[in-house]
Amino acid sequence: MASTMWASTSAKPTPLSANTSTRRSSLCVVRCSLRDLRDRIDSVTNTKKITEAMKLVAAAKVRRAQEAVVSGRPFSEALVDVLFNINEQLQTEDIDVPLTRVRPVKKIALVVVTGERGLCGAFNNNILKKAEERMADLKQLGIEYTVVSVGKKGNAYFMRRPYIPVDRFLESASLPTTKDAQAIADDVFSLFVSEEVDKVELLYTKFLSLVKSDPVIHTLLPLSPKGEICDINGICVDAAEDELFRLTTKEGKLTVERETVRTPTTSFSAILQFEQDPVQILDALLPLYLNSQILRALQESLASELAARMSAMSSASDNATELKKSLSMIYNRKRQAKITGEILEIVAGADALG
């Protein structure tokens, strides 16, 4: 009768999210001895200590990463704004700047930024899923693509899929620097200038808050002030989530609208005056633009990864607490039942002797 009670107790759903773990716990409750249950409780306790420590580490790191993202955004946005206006003025002149040359798209380079480690929930899966969706869209349009993978998780993912063309595998440091961004910038620069690709897109996870981040696609090259970028058949190949160079102002704040061509309220030509030739300025600023945009993507991706890890470890700690509570309750019931059975055996033996 007691065994039946234990079985029904173990059949109740545990707070674990995975069905496999739930079934494993149920089997352990029915078949495991008291010693096995104690070992399981100790194991869950140790796991909780590890997840709580990882949560604290991620929380300490995400603050610095968040500060880097917030402090770097104004410079990056201002630089894009200046380049946008200079390039717009050069459209009326017969000047050839390689990084601003818009040509029919036959091949696209996808720079996919992932994390260096796991245990961060669906962070890496979300950006890789975004990349797969973009590849499917390009394949449907009949456009070739190549991948520049940044991050150990992305590298491992693409290595297991040899049918996906990868131009280069890169790893990012624990704290992104301009040196890391420059290595990526040099690669995409050579691909675009040599006309191996006609468009470069940057796929990364944009940091919105500690509880929310979204995978996005930005057009990195060419620097185009207006109009859509099309393939050889005249079909638009811009990503639906492409935010770059769709900037406008709304209620005094900078916002993003893809369907609206940017119309600045104040002309930079009336504010900024340059002594040098615009082409020289553009040639000097474009490498800085590439580096700053890639560094910003790396910083945003790192902040999103740390925030996702902090959230995942918090959930893991909560699950471990609930599991320990359930196992402790089952252990106490089983121990009580064992003691009761031993007492009944002693009483039965005394009655038999009497």
C-alpha positions in Angstrom: 0.0 0.0 0.0 2.9 2.3 0.8 4.5 1.5 -2.5 1.4 2.5 -4.4 1.4 5.8 -2.5 5.0 6.5 -3.5 4.4 5.7 -7.2 1.4 8.1 -7.3 3.5 10.8 -5.7 6.3 10.3 -8.2 3.8 10.6 -11.0 3.2 14.2 -10.2 5.0 16.6 -12.6 8.2 18.0 -11.3 9.2 21.6 -12.0 11.8 20.5 -14.6 11.1 21.8 -18.1 12.3 18.8 -20.0 10.2 15.7 -20.2 13.2 13.4 -20.2 14.4 14.8 -16.8 10.9 14.3 -15.4 10.7 10.7 -16.4 14.2 10.1 -15.1 13.2 11.6 -11.7 10.1 9.4 -11.6 12.0 6.2 -12.2 14.6 7.3 -9.6 11.8 7.7 -7.0 10.4 4.3 -7.6 13.6 2.3 -8.0 16.3 4.2 -6.2 17.3 3.5 -2.7 17.6 6.0 0.1 21.3 6.4 -0.6 20.7 7.1 -4.3 18.1 9.7 -3.4 20.6 11.4 -1.0 23.2 11.4 -3.7 20.7 12.9 -6.1 19.8 15.6 -3.6 23.5 16.4 -3.1 24.0 16.6 -6.8 21.1 19.0 -7.3 22.5 21.1 -4.4 25.9 21.3 -6.0 24.4 22.2 -9.4 22.4 25.0 -7.7 25.6 26.4 -6.3 27.3 26.4 -9.7 24.3 28.0 -11.5 24.1 30.7 -8.8 27.8 31.4 -9.1 27.5 31.6 -12.9 24.5 33.9 -12.5 26.5 36.3 -10.3 29.5 36.3 -12.7 27.2 37.0 -15.7 25.5 39.8 -13.8 28.8 41.4 -13.0 30.0 41.2 -16.6 26.7 42.3 -18.2 26.9 45.7 -16.5 30.2 46.5 -18.1 29.0 45.2 -21.4 25.9 47.2 -21.2 27.8 50.4 -20.4 30.1 49.7 -23.5 27.0 49.3 -25.7 25.3 52.4 -24.5 28.4 54.6 -24.6 29.4 53.4 -28.1 26.0 53.9 -29.8 26.1 57.7 -30.1 29.5 57.7 -31.9 28.5 54.9 -34.2 25.2 56.5 -35.1 26.8 60.0 -35.6 29.5 58.5 -37.8 26.9 56.8 -40.0 25.0 60.1 -40.2 28.0 62.0 -41.4 29.0 59.3 -43.9 25.4 59.2 -45.2 25.3 62.9 -45.9 28.8 63.0 -47.5 28.0 60.1 -49.7 24.6 61.7 -50.6 26.4 64.8 -51.8 28.8 62.8 -53.9 26.0 61.1 -55.8 25.8 64.2 -58.1 29.5 64.1 -58.9 31.4 61.7 -61.1 33.4 60.1 -58.3 34.1 56.4 -57.8 34.5 55.3 -54.2 34.8 51.5 -54.0 32.9 51.0 -50.7 29.9 53.0 -51.9 29.6 51.4 -55.3 26.1 49.9 -55.6 26.0 47.1 -58.2 23.6 44.3 -59.1 23.8 41.6 -56.4 25.0 38.2 -57.5 26.6 37.1 -54.2 26.2 38.2 -50.6 28.5 37.8 -47.6 26.8 37.1 -44.3 28.8 38.0 -41.2 27.1 35.9 -38.5 28.1 36.8 -34.9 27.5 34.1 -32.3 28.7 33.5 -28.7 31.9 31.9 -27.5 30.1 29.7 -24.9 26.9 28.0 -24.2 24.6 27.9 -21.2 22.8 31.0 -22.3 19.4 29.7 -23.3 18.3 30.1 -26.9 20.8 33.0 -27.6 22.9 31.1 -30.1 20.0 29.2 -31.6 18.1 32.4 -32.3 20.8 34.1 -34.4 21.7 30.8 -36.2 18.0 30.4 -37.0 18.0 33.9 -38.3 21.0 33.1 -40.5 19.3 30.0 -41.9 16.2 31.9 -42.7 18.2 34.6 -44.6 20.0 31.8 -46.5 16.7 30.3 -47.5 15.5 33.7 -48.7 18.6 34.2 -50.8 18.4 30.7 -52.2 14.8 31.3 -53.2 15.9 34.5 -55.0 18.7 32.6 -56.8 21.5 34.6 -55.1 24.7 33.0 -54.0 26.1 33.6 -50.5 29.1 33.0 -48.3 29.4 33.1 -44.5 31.9 34.8 -42.3 31.4 33.0 -39.0 32.4 34.9 -35.8 32.2 33.0 -32.5 33.0 29.4 -31.4 29.3 28.3 -31.3 28.8 29.5 -34.9 32.0 28.0 -36.1 31.0 24.6 -34.6 27.6 24.9 -36.2 28.8 25.6 -39.7 31.6 23.0 -39.5 28.9 20.4 -39.0 27.2 21.6 -42.1 29.7 21.4 -45.0 27.0 22.3 -47.5 27.0 25.9 -46.2 29.9 27.9 -47.9 32.0 29.5 -45.3 34.7 32.1 -46.3 36.4 32.3 -42.9 36.1 31.2 -39.3 36.9 33.8 -36.6 36.8 33.9 -32.8 35.9 36.8 -30.6 37.6 37.7 -27.4 35.8 37.7 -24.0 35.8 41.5 -24.3 35.7 42.8 -27.9 38.3 45.2 -29.0 39.1 47.2 -32.1 41.7 44.6 -33.0 39.0 41.9 -33.2 36.7 44.2 -35.2 39.6 45.1 -37.6 40.2 41.4 -38.4 36.6 41.1 -39.5 36.6 44.4 -41.3 39.7 43.5 -43.3 38.1 40.3 -44.5 34.8 41.9 -45.6 36.7 44.8 -47.2 38.7 42.5 -49.4 35.6 40.5 -50.3 33.7 43.6 -51.4 36.5 45.5 -53.1 37.6 42.5 -55.1 34.0 42.0 -56.2 33.8 38.5 -54.8 30.6 39.7 -53.2 28.3 42.5 -54.1 26.7 43.1 -50.7 27.8 42.5 -47.0 25.2 41.9 -44.3 25.9 41.8 -40.6 23.8 39.4 -38.5 24.0 39.8 -34.7 21.9 40.0 -31.6 20.9 43.5 -30.7 20.9 44.3 -27.0 17.6 45.9 -25.9 17.5 45.2 -22.2 18.5 42.6 -19.6 15.4 40.6 -20.4 15.1 41.2 -24.2 17.4 41.0 -27.2 16.6 40.5 -30.9 18.6 39.0 -33.7 18.8 41.6 -36.5 20.3 42.1 -40.0 22.2 45.2 -41.0 23.5 46.1 -44.4 27.2 46.8 -43.9 28.3 47.4 -47.5 27.8 49.2 -49.8 27.1 52.5 -48.2 24.0 53.5 -50.1 22.2 56.8 -49.2 18.9 55.9 -50.8 17.1 53.3 -52.8 17.0 49.5 -52.5 19.8 47.2 -53.4 18.7 44.8 -56.1 20.0 41.6 -57.8 20.8 41.2 -61.4 17.1 40.8 -62.2 16.1 44.0 -60.4 14.6 42.2 -57.4 15.1 43.8 -54.1 17.5 41.7 -51.9 17.4 43.8 -48.8 16.4 42.0 -45.6 13.1 42.7 -44.1 14.7 43.5 -40.8 17.5 45.7 -42.3 17.7 48.9 -40.3 20.8 50.5 -41.6 20.4 53.7 -43.6 16.6 53.8 -42.9 17.1 56.5 -40.2 14.6 59.3 -39.6 13.5 61.5 -36.7 10.3 61.1 -34.9 9.2 63.4 -32.0 12.7 64.7 -31.8 14.3 61.3 -31.4 16.2 59.1 -33.9 14.2 56.1 -35.0 14.3 53.5 -37.7 11.8 53.1 -40.5 12.6 50.8 -43.4 9.9 52.0 -45.9 10.8 55.6 -45.6 13.9 57.1 -47.3 15.8 59.2 -44.7 15.0 62.9 -44.9 17.1 64.7 -42.2 15.4 67.7 -40.7 18.7 69.6 -40.7 21.2 69.4 -43.6 24.8 68.6 -42.5 26.1 70.7 -45.4 24.8 73.8 -43.5 26.5 72.7 -40.3 29.7 71.0 -41.1 32.5 72.5 -43.3 35.4 70.4 -44.5 38.7 71.8 -45.9 39.7 68.6 -47.5 38.2 67.1 -50.6 35.0 65.0 -49.8 36.6 61.9 -51.4 39.6 62.1 -49.1 37.3 62.5 -46.1 35.2 59.5 -47.2 38.3 57.4 -47.8 39.5 58.2 -44.3 36.2 57.7 -42.6 35.0 54.5 -44.3 37.6 52.2 -42.6 36.6 53.8 -39.3 33.0 53.2 -40.2 33.5 49.5 -40.9 35.5 49.0 -37.6 33.0 50.9 -35.5 29.9 49.1 -36.9 31.5 45.7 -36.4 32.8 46.6 -32.9 29.3 47.7 -32.0 27.8 44.5 -33.3 30.3 42.5 -31.2 29.6 44.5 -28.1 25.8 44.2 -28.5 26.1 40.5 -29.1 28.3 40.1 -26.0 25.9 42.1 -23.8 22.9 40.0 -25.1 24.8 36.7 -24.5 25.6 37.7 -20.9 22.1 38.8 -20.2 20.7 35.6 -21.7 23.2 33.6 -19.5 22.2 35.4 -16.4 18.5 34.7 -17.1 19.2 31.1 -18.0 21.2 30.5 -14.8 18.5 32.2 -12.7 15.9 29.8 -14.1 18.3 26.8 -13.6 18.8 27.8 -9.9 15.0 28.1 -9.4 14.4 24.7 -11.0 17.2 23.2 -8.8 15.5 24.6 -5.7 12.1 23.1 -6.7 13.7 19.8 -7.6 15.6 19.6 -4.3 12.4 20.3 -2.5 10.5 17.6 -4.3 13.3 15.0 -3.9 13.6 15.9 -0.2 9.9 15.3 0.4 10.0 12.0 -1.4 13.1 11.0 0.5 11.5 11.7 3.8 8.4 9.8 2.9 10.4 6.8 1.8 12.5 6.9 4.9 9.4 7.1 7.1 7.9 4.2 5.2 11.0 2.2 5.7 11.1 2.9 9.4 7.4 2.0 9.7 8.0 -1.3 7.9 10.9 -2.2 10.2 8.7 -1.4 13.3 5.9 -3.7 11.9 8.4 -6.5 11.3 9.6 -6.2 15.0 6.0 -6.2 16.3 5.1 -9.2 14.1 8.2 -11.1 15.3 7.4 -10.3 18.9 3.8 -11.6 18.4 5.1 -14.8 16.8 7.4 -15.4 19.7 4.7 -14.7 22.2 
